[in-house]
Amino acid sequence: MRITYFGHSCFLVEAQDHTRVILDPYLSGSFDGALMYGPVNEPADVVLASHEHDDHAATGTIPGQPRVFLHPVGERVGSVSITGIQVAHDEMGGKQRGKNTISILDDGDLRLVHLGDLGHLLDDPTVKRIGPVDILLVPVGGHFTIDYKGAAAVVDALAPRVVIPMHYKTPKVDFPIVPADAFLGTQTTVQHHTGSTLEITRATLPAERIVIVLPHAR
C-alpha cells in the first residue's frame, strides 16, 4: 500500500493492484481563504468523503470520472474493499456538526482506517466493528474533532501498528486547531518522514506501534 498525504485530512491510497482512492479531498481556498493547501489534482478510481464540509468533500475537484461516495457504506473497487461506519462529528451525537463516517480500506494485504472528523471517543461496539487496524489516519488538532488526548485514547483502543496524524494546525490552515506536537508527546515512537509518500506492505509493518508524521504535499 502506498499512501500520499496532500494535507489536512486528504490522502491518496494506492492499493497493491494500483487502485487509487482519494479520501476527504478539501476545497483549496475555502472558508474565505483559511484553507491554503494547494489543489488536489491527482486522478483516482474512487473518492471518499467522510462528511459534507468543504474541507473534506470537494469530490468534484478530482480529475477524471472517479466513483464518488459521500458517507460510504460498503463498496468494492478493484482489490479494495471499502466499509463505512457512521459515527458523529461532535460529542452530542451529531447535533452540533452532523454525522461523520469512518472509512476502512482493505486491499487484501493491509487494512487502513481513516477516521474523518471524528468528534468523540469510540465505544466498545464501534471498536469491535472496526476490527483489526494496520494503519490509522487520526485527527489530532481538536476543536472540530477529538483533541490530542482523545486521539491518544482512540489510538490505544484501536491498537494500530502505524499511526499517521492529520487535521492539525500548519501554516497552510488558519483554523482554530492545534499543531500535532501535543499528540506526538503522548506517543512512544515517533518518526518524521522526509517525503509525503509512505509505502508499507504486510512484510514491512513494524512490530511495535509507530507514529509517522508525513509532510503535506500541497
HELIX and SHEET records of a PDB file:
HELIX    1   1 SER A   30  GLY A   33  1                                   4    
HELIX    2   2 THR A   59  THR A   61  5                                   3    
HELIX    3   3 ASP A  124  ILE A  130  1                                   7    
HELIX    4   4 TYR A  148  LEU A  158  1                                  11    
HELIX    5   5 ASP A  181  LEU A  184  1                                   4    
HELIX    6   6 ARG A  202  THR A  204  5                                   3    
SHEET    1   A 6 ARG A  67  LEU A  70  0                                        
SHEET    2   A 6 VAL A  46  ALA A  49  1                                        
SHEET    3   A 6 ARG A  20  LEU A  23  1                                        
SHEET    4   A 6 CYS A  10  GLU A  14 -1                                        
SHEET    5   A 6 ARG A   2  GLY A   7 -1                                        
SHEET    6   A 6 THR A 197  GLU A 199 -1                                        
SHEET    1   B 8 GLY A  74  VAL A  77  0                                        
SHEET    2   B 8 VAL A  80  ALA A  88 -1                                        
SHEET    3   B 8 LYS A  99  ASP A 106 -1                                        
SHEET    4   B 8 ARG A 111  HIS A 114 -1                                        
SHEET    5   B 8 ILE A 135  PRO A 139  1                                        
SHEET    6   B 8 VAL A 162  MET A 166  1                                        
SHEET    7   B 8 ILE A 210  VAL A 213  1                                        
SHEET    8   B 8 VAL A 190  HIS A 192  1                                        
END                                                                             
